[in-house]
C-alpha cells in the first residue's frame, strides 16, 4: 500500500474559485505522480487537466415537479458510490463539507461493507465563515466533519474559526493552498497591448469571483483614489457574471481605468503581465490570487484579513493595510507603483517564499502522506 499508486476521486465546485482551482491543480499534480484521479461533479471543473490517469464523471441533476428545487446531493452520492465501486477507489477527497462531504458519507453507506470508502474533507472559507453560521447548515457540516476520516483546512485562521464556530473537536490538519504556474502562452507585451495599456502605464490585477465578501465597492473606491496620481489600468479577471460590476464601473466613471475579462483559463498570461495585485476582501481564508501573483514575482496590496497574513508577509512580499481603509490601500499601491526597484525586490522575495512554502513540491507530498496514513489507519 505504501508504494502503489492510489485511485481516488476529487469532488469540487466546477465554478471559478480558489477551491475549484486548488482541486484541479491537485488532481493534475497527483496524476503526474502516477495516481489515478477521478473528478466527480455536475460540470468539468475549471482548469481540470487533460491527460492520462485523469477521468471525469458527470453528475446528472434531474428536475422533477415534485421538488421545488432540483436536488444535487442525492445524485452526487449515487455517482460517488458508482464510481467507487466500478474503479475500486481508495478514497474520496471532497472540497467543501456541504454538499460534497455529506454526499460522500451517504455514498459510503450505500456501499456498506463491500467497499470501505475513506473520505478526506478539505474545508474552504464558505464552509465555516458563511454556512457554518447558518443554523440550517451548521449541524450538517459538523456531522460531515465528524464522519470524515480526516479533515484539512487551507489556513491556521480557518482552523481556528472552524473550532470556534462549529465546535469541532477532532484533529484538523492545515495544508495550505499551492500554485504551480504554467508557462504563459503570450508575451507580456502582447497581453498589455490587448488590455490597451500605453507606455508608462502600470497594470494592476484583480482576480476573484466578485462575490459580496470580495468588497468590489472598496476595490473601486481604491481605484478612484488612485486616479490621476499614477498612470495605470486595473484588469479584473472575473470568475462570475461581471455585468453588475461593469455597470458599477460605468456609474463611477472608471471605464477608462478598468478592463474586465471573464472566465480566463490561461491566467498565467495576465499574471506575468501585471505590475501589482490589488485586493479588497473583507474575509479571506487564504487568498489564492495573492499566491498566484507571488508565484510569478508580482507583489500585491490588500487588506489584512483572515488568512491573508499566512500568504503575504507585509513589508516583505507585499503590503497589507487595515480593512476598509481605502486611502491606505491606495497609498500602498501608489508607493509600490512609483518605486519599481522596491516592487521588483518584493516580487523576488515573494517568488522565493512561494516556491519554498506553497509550491506543488512543498504541498502535494503532504496530501499523499495524509492519504496513505488514512488508508493505513482504517485497515
N, C-alpha and C positions, 0 to 999 in steps of 0.2 A: 504493500500500500504506500510506503514512504517514497517510492521512486516512480511508480507507474503514473502515466498521465491521467488526469481526472476528467470526469464527464460531469459538467454542471450546467445549470440553466441560470440565466440572468433575466430578471424582470424589472423594468423601469418604466417611467412615463416616456413616451417617444417624443414629446414636445421638447422644444429648445429650452434648456435649463441646465444648471450645474449637475443635478443628479443624472439626467439622461446622458450628458457628455461624459461624466465620470464612468457610468456603466458601460458605454460604448467603448471608451478608451481601455477600460479594464478588460473587456472581452477581447479586444484586439491584442493586447499585451499577453493575455493568458493563452490565446491561440498561438501566438508566435513562440510561446514556451512549450508548445506541444499538447496543450489541453484541448478538449473538445467542448465547444461553447454553443449553447442553445439559447437564443433570445426568444422570449415569450411576451407578446404584447399585442395590442389591437392595431398597431402600425409598426413599420420598421423604425427602430429608434433613430433619432437624429445622429448622424455621423456613425451609424453602425458599420463596422468594417465588412469588406468583401474578402473572400479568400478561403483557403482550406480550413477545415475544422470549425467553421462558423456557420450556424444554421439559424433560420428564422421561422418561428411557428406562429402564425397569426391567430388571434382570438376573434371569433365571430360573435358579435354582440347583436342579438335579435331584439326586435321591438314588438311587444305584444300589447294589445289594447287593455289587457288585464292590469298591466303595470303602468302607472302614471309616468314613471321614469325608467328608461332602459337600465337593466342591471348588468354590471361588468364583473363583479366579484365572482358570481357563480360560474359563468362560462370560463373565466380565467382559471378558477380552481380545477375545473374539468380538464382544461387543456394542460395545466401543470401535471395533473395525475397521468394523463395520456402520454405526454412526452417522457415523463419519468419512467413509466412502465415500458414504453417502446424502446427507449435508449439507455435503460439501466443507469439513470443518473445517480451520481454520488450525493449531490446536494443541490439545493436551490439557493441562490444569492439574490435576495429581493431588496430593492431600493424603495423605501417608504413602507411604513408599517401598514398604513391604510391606503388602498385595499390589498396591497401585494402580499404582505406577511399574513394577513387574515386569510387570503385565498390559499396561500401555501399550506397553512395549518389545516384547512379543510381538505386540500388535496392529499395531505399525508393521512388524514383519517379515512379517505376513500380507499387508499392503498392497503390499509390495515397492516398485517404483519408480512405480507408478501414482499414488501419493499420498504425498508426503514429510511424514509426520506429525511435528510438533515436540512435544516433551514438556518441560513445566516441572514439577519436583518440589519441593513445599514440605514440609520436614521439621518434624515436631512432636516433642514430648518423648519419646513412646514409641518412635519410630524409633531414636533414639540411646541414650537412658538405659536402656531395657529390652531391646528386640530387638537393638540394636547390641552388647550384651554377650553375647548368646546365640550360641554357635558354629553353631547350626542356622539362624540368620537373618543374622548379620553379613555373611558373604560375599555373600548375595543383595542386601542393602542396598547394599553397596559397588558391586556390578555395576549395580544400578539407577541409582545416582548417576553412575557413570562413563559411562552410556549416555543420560543425560538431556541435553537441550540447555541447560538452566540449572537451578540449584539455589538455593532460598531457605530461610532459617530465620527463625523468628519472634523471635529474640533473638541478641545477641552471645554470650551464655552458651551457647546451644545450638550456635552455630557452633564455638566453641572445643571443646566436648565432642565434636562430630562429628569434628573433625580429630583430636582426641586418641584417641578410642576406635575410630574406623573408618579412620584414616589417609588420609582423603580429601585429595587434592592439588589438586583442581580449585577454581576460584573459587566461593565460596558467598556469595550476596548476602543481607544482612539486610534483611528487610521486616517490620516489626513488625505485630502484630495491630492491628486497628482496631475501633471500635464506633460505630455511629450510632444513638442511641436513637430509637425510635418514640414517638409520643405515647401516654401512658398511657390506658387505656380506663376506669379507675375513679379516683375521688378517693383521696387519701392517707387521708382519714378512713374511707372505705368499706373499704379494704384492711386498715387497722389494726383496724377493728371485726370484720371477717371472721376475723382471726387471734386475736381475743379479748383485745386489749390494753386495759388500763384506763388511765384518766387518770394521767399521770405515769410510765407505763412506757415504757422505750425499746425500740425494735425493732432487734435485731441480725440481720444477714442473712448466710447462708452459701449459696453456690451451688456445687455440684460433682456429679460422677458417683459419689461415695462410694467410689472405688477405694482400695485399701490405702495408696497413697502420699499420699492426702489426710489421712491420720492422724486419723481421726474419734475415735480414743481420746483424742488430745491435745485435740481440739476439746471433747469432753465434760469432760475434766479442767478445762479453762479455764472452762467454763460452771459447773461445780461450785464452783470457786474464787470466781466472781462472785456466786453465790447468797447472798442476804442482805446484800450490800454495796451494790448498786444495784438498783432495780426494773427488770426487763427481761424480754423474751421473745426467744428465738432462733428465727427462721424458717429452715428448711432447704429450699431448692429442690433436690430430688434428681433427678438425671438417670439414675438406675438404680433397681432394686428397693430400696425403703427398709425392707423388713421386718426384715432383720438389724439395721439401725441403730435402728429403732423398739424392737426387743427390748432393745437395749443401753441406750437411753434409759430404758426402764421399769426395767431391772435396777438402774440407778444412782439411781433415784428422782427423775429430772429431767423427768418427764412434764408437770409444771406449768410448766416453763420452755421447753420445746421444741415447736414446731409444724412438721409436715412436709407439704410439697406435692410431688407427683411430676409430672415432665414438663410443667412450666409453659411455655406458649408466650408469653404476654403478660408477660414478665419485667419490663418497664418499670413495670407496676403495683406490683410489690414493690420495685423499685429506688427509686422516688420516695417510697415509704412508710418506707424504712429510715432509721435514725439512724447506723448504723455497720456496716461489714462485718467479719466475723471469719473468719480462715483459718488453718489449722494444717498445711499441707502440708510434707512432708519434701523434696519436689523440685517445682519448677515451671520450665518452660521460659520462661514469660511470665506467666501468670495473667490470663486474660481477665476473670475475675469481678471482680477488683480494678478493672480498667479500666471495666467496665460500671457499677460503683458510682461511680467517679470521674467518669464522663461526666455523671452527674446531680447532681454536687456532694456526694457522700457519701464520706467518708474510710473507710479500713479499717485494721485492725491485723492483722499477720501475722508469720510467721517470715521472716527474711531469708535466703531460699534461692534458688539458681538465678538465673533472670532476674527475680525479683521486684523487685529494685532498679532495673531498667530501666523499670519501670512506675511504681512508687511511690517518691517521694522522702521518706525517713523524716524526720519533723520538719517537713515542708512540706505534703505531700499525704496523709499518714497516718503510722503508726508501725510500724516493723519492729524485732523483737527476735530474739535468738539462737535458733536452732532448738532445740526441746524444752523451753524454759524456759516452762512454762505459767503459773508465778507471774508472770513478767514480762509475758506476753501478757495475762493477766487485769488486771494493774496498768495496762497501756497502755490497755486498753478502759475501765477504770474512770476513768482520767484524763480521757478524752475524753467519756465519758458524763456526768461531773459538771461539765464545762465547755462548755456549749452554744456560747458565743461562740468559743472556740478550735476547736471541732469545725466550726462554720459557716465560720470563716475558712479552715481546712484544706480543707474541701469546695470552696470557691470557687477556691482556688489549684489544686486538683486538676482542677476542671472546665475551667479555662482551659488547664492543662497538657495535658489530654486533647484538647481542641479543637485546640490548636496542633500536637500531635505524633502523635496516634493517632485522628484522625477520618478519615472516608472521603475528605474533600478532601485530607488530607495523605498518605494511603497508596495509594488506588486508582490515582492517576496513575502511581505508581511501578510498579505491576503492568502498566499499559498500556504504559509505556515499555519494560519488560522484554519483553513480548510482541512488540512491534514490532522491538526490537533482535534478538531471536532469529530472527524471520522474515527480517529483512534479512540477517543473517549466514549464513543457510542457503540463500540463493538462489544 
